[in-house]
Amino acid sequence: MEPRLVDSEPSVSELLTKASINSVKNGVGLFRETFSTGTAFARYAVDVLREDVPAPDLGAPKTSLNQAVGPYRVFDAAEFSLDSFKQIKNARGVKVNDVAMTIVGGALQRYLQAKGEQIEGSLTANVPLNMRTRRDVTDDNNQVGAVFASLHSDLTDPLERLAAVHQSTEEAKEFGEKSPMVDVLKVAGLFAPVLSKTAAGIWARNHLSQHLPLNISTVVSNVTGPDFPLYCAGARMVDYYGLGLLTPGMGLFHTVFSYSGTVTLSVLGDRNIMPDPEFYHDCLIASYEELYRAAVPASKPAAGNRTKRGKRASTKVTVASTQKKRRAKAAGKTTPKSAKSRLKSKASTRVKPKAQAKSKVKAGKQ
């Protein structure tokens, strides 16, 4: 006979005893984490003053992207060939994330200029990092941090922007490895959910993010996916689109995801901040094509380079033409023909036979 597990209902005294013990543990943990975090901030401030650690770039200009975030969202995505990203990376000695951030910086530059905004200085992005591989091994499960990196959107030359973004991201990673900002998240986790939810609600309702000196325009999160196709019940996953979280004062989120030879750059935005995501999609495509032409120039055709030139041509067609066809196809499905156009098409079909009959009669008379 198999043993049976009997779970007895805890009494009120047992629940109160466990709650009291947990409250004491949380209090001790809160005091310990607060003390260690404060000490880490003091050490970090001293290192920044001594210029041992690069200081984050916090002097970004305020744009129309730094507004209060509402309840409505817009979404769009641009797809690129992973091979083309790697060609740019290998040609300029940078990383795939640098290529993505350079494209975003150029797209934001085009978008804001088209809106008539004169931006003095470069926009700054929030870049999430996995701190588990950058810190000592601990028992903490969540070790997620974020750094601020300049997009250098004020540089019109794509190669100069790419080199500047690479330098900024390297300095930002060095800053993130020594920054105590990750430990602040651990302190916040010690509070009761009721207190955390109340504090977040007060912050959001009063739009307190607008009073912060940090004018972060967007988030650029790069996630490396599988380099092979995935299947579910025999159906192949064709595309993967990532969504992020919009925070007060920052109404634009970019997710860069690579999957089976394709890089998908998904854009989630606030509807009032970015009412025309399809135009921003075209800005992303134009920024990519400009960077690719500058970083991977067409060389003299040779026997061994024909496949590379063919790859480049197919890449450009995949990015520009395929997406335009998809958009045109979607527009054709969703936009019905007007009544006037339908009447014109019917009238043209009726007139053609009469015209042919008239011409036959004239030919018989002659």
N, C-alpha and C positions, 0 to 999 in steps of 0.2 A: 504494500500500500504506500503511495507516494505521500511524503510529508506535506502538510498544508500550512501556509503562512497566514497567520491570523494577525491583523493589524487592529489594535485597540484604539478607540477614539481618545485623544488626549483630554485631560481635565482642564478646568479653568486655571487652576494653580500651576500646572505644568506649562501652559501657554504663557502665563505672566512671568514665570521664572525664566523661560527661554528668551522672552522679549527683553527682560531686564539685563540678562547677560549679553545679548547682542547689542543693546544700547551702550553698555559700558565698553564693549569691544570697538564699536564704531567711534565712540568718543576718543578712545585712546589712539585709534588709527588716524582719526582726523587731526588730532594734535601732532602726531608724529609726522604725517605727510605734510602738514602745513609748515612745520618747522624745517623739514628737509627741503621743501620747495623754496621757502624764503632764503635759506642758505644758498641754494643753487642759483637763485636769481642774483644774489649779492656777488657770488663768484663770477657769474656771467657778465654782470655790469662792469666789474673790474677788468675782465679780459677784453671787453669791448673798448674801454677807455685806454687800455694799454695797446690796443690794435693787434692783440694776439688772435682775436676772432673777428671776422668781418661782420660789420653791423648790417642789419637788413635795410633794404631800400624802402622807406616809408613815406617818401615825398612825392607820391604819384598824384597827378591832377585829378580833380573831381569832374566827372562827365555825366551824361544822361543815364549811364548805366548804374550810377550810385544813387538810386532812388528807393523809396519804400516799396517793398515787394507785396503785391496784391495776391488774391486767391486764384487768379487765372493764369494758365501756362500756354506756351507755344513750343513746338518741337520741330526740328528738321535734322537732317543728317547728310553728310557728304562721304562718299566712299572713294578710296584711293588704293593703288596697288602697293603692297608691302615691299615689293622689289624696287619700286621707284623711290620709296623712302630710304631703303638701304643704299641705293645708288647715290643719293644725296649725302647720306651719312658717310659712306666710304670715300666719296670724292673730297669732302671737306673735313674729315677727321672728327666728327661730332657723334652724337647719339640720336636715336630715333625720337626720343622725347624732345630734344632740341629742335628737330625738324618740325614736329607738331606745334610746338610753341611759337616757332618763327612764322608758320602759316597762320596761326591764330592772331599773332601780332599784326601781320600784314592785312588780314581780313578786317580786324577792328579799325585799323587805320583807314581803309577804304570806306568802311561803313560809316564812321563818324564824320569823315570829310564829306561824304554824300549828304549827310544830314545838316551840313553847314556848321559843324562844331570845329572851332580852332583850338586844338589841344597843344599846350606848351608843356613839353616833357613826355616821358614814357609812361604807359599804363603798366600796372603791376598785377600779377596773377598769384593766386593761392594754389600751391602745388602740394597735394597730400603725399606723405611718405610713409613707408613701412619701417617703423623704428625698431622692429624686432631684430633685424639683421644689422642695425647700426648701433645698438647698445649692448651692454652686458646681458647675459642670459638671466632672466628672472622668472618668477612664477606668475607674473601678470599675463592675463590672456589678451587684453586689448592694449596694443602698443602702436597707436596710430598718431602721427604728428603731421604738421603742415608747415611749409616754409613760404616765404614771399620772394618771388623772382620777377625781375623786370622783363617785359615783353619787347622792349625797345621799339615800340610802335612809332617812335619819332624818326626812325631811320628808314629812308625810302629805298635804299639799296638793299636787296634781299640778302646778299652775301655778307654785308656788314652787319645786318640784323642777326643773321645766323651765328656769326662769330661772337657777337655781343651777348646773345641769349645763352650760348654755350658757357661763356665765362660767368654769367650771372647765375646759372643753375649750379655750376660747380661751387661757387661761393655760398649759394643758398643751402646746398647740402652740407657743407662744412659748418655753416651756422646752425642747421637743424640738428646735427649730431651732438652739438654742445649746448643746445638751447634747452632750458627747463620747461618749455611750454607743454611738453608731453606730460610732465608730472602734474600740471594744473588739472588736466582731465581726470587724473586719479583722485585728486582732492574733491572734484565735483561729484564723482561717483559715490562718495561716502555719505552724501546728504540723502535725506528721504525723498522719494519721488514727488511727494506733495510739495515740498519746498522748491525742488528743481523746476517743476511744472509752473508753479506760481511765479517764480523769478523770471522764467522764460516768457510767460504771458505778459508780465509788466514791461519787460524789455521790448517785446514786439509791438504791443499796443501803443507805447509812447515813442516808437521809432528812435530809440536811443542810439542805434548804429549810425545815424546821420551826424551825431555829435562826436564821433570818434575821429581821430586824425588819420586813421588808416583808410585810404581810398582804394580798396582792392576792387578791381573792375570785374574779375571773373575767376572761376576755378578751372584749372586744366588738370584733369586726372587721367593718367596713362596706366592702362591695365593690359598686361600681356596675356593673350589668350592662347589656345592650342593652335599649333600650326598644321593641324589635320582636321578634316571635316567631322562633324558630330551628327549623330542620327538619333531619332526618337521614333520607335515603332516602325522602323524602315524608312521614315521620311528624313531627308537631309536638311539640316539647318542651313539656310541660305545666307541670311544676314543676322547680325547681332547689333542691337542698339542699346546703349547704356543711358541711364537716367541718374541725375544727381539730386542734391537737395539745395534749394535756394534759401539763403539766410537773409535776414533783414539788412538792407543796404547793399546787397550784391545779388542782382537779378539775372545772372547769366552763368551757366555751367556747361563746360565742355568735357566730354568723356571720349578718350582715345582708346580704342580697343582693336587689337589685331587678332584676326581669326582666319586660318586657312588661306594665307597669302593676301588677305585684304585688310586694310586699315579703315575702320569706320570712325568718323569724327562726328559724334552726336552732340547736338546743341539743345539745351533746355533753357528757356527764358521766360521772364514775366511778360505777359501780353501787353501791358502798358509800356514797358521799357523797350521791348522789341516787337512792334506790331507787324513787321514784315520779315519773318524768318527766311522766306524764300529768297529775298534779296541778299540777306547775309550768307545764305548758302552759296550764291553766285560769287560773293566776295571771297569765300574760302577757296573755291575752285580757281578764281583768278590769282589769288595769292600763291597757291600751290604751283600753278603753271609758270608764274613768274620766277619762283624760286628754282624750279626744276630746270628751266631754260638757262638760268644763270649758273647753277651748280654743275650741271651735266651738259656742257655744250656739245653740239653735233661735231664729231670729228670727221676727218677725211675718210670716205668709205674704203674699207679694205676687206680682204677675204675673211679675216677673223672677226671683223666688227659688224658684219651684216646682221647677225642675229641680235646684237645689242641695239642697232638702229631700229630693227623691226620691233624689239621689245619696247623701245621708247615710244614708237608710233602707236603701238597697241595700247600702251599705258595711257597716253593722252586721249585716245578714242574712248577707252573705258571710263575715264573720269568725266570727260565733258559730254561726249555724244550720248553715251548710254544713259546718263542721268537726265539729259534733256528729253530723250525719248520716253523715259519713265514718266517724267512730269507731263509731257504732252499727252501721253496715253491716259494718265490719271485725270488730266483736265478734260479730255474728251469723254471720259466716262461720267464725270460729275457735272459737266456743263451741257445742258440740253440745247438743241437747236431752237432758235426763236421761231415764232409763227410766221414772221415775214420771210425768213430764209426758206422755210418749208414751202411756202406758197410760190416763191421764186423758182425753187427746184421743180415743183410740179408744173408750173407754167412753161418752163424751158423744155420739159419732156413732151408736153403736148404740142408745142409749136414746131418742133423738128419734123414730125411726119407731114404736116401741112406744107411746110416749105419744100420738102422733097417732092410732094405731089405736084405743086405748082411748077417746079422746074421741069418735071416730066411732061406736063401739058405744053409748056412753052417749047420744049424740044420737039414734040409731035407736030405742032403747028408749023415750025420751020421746015 
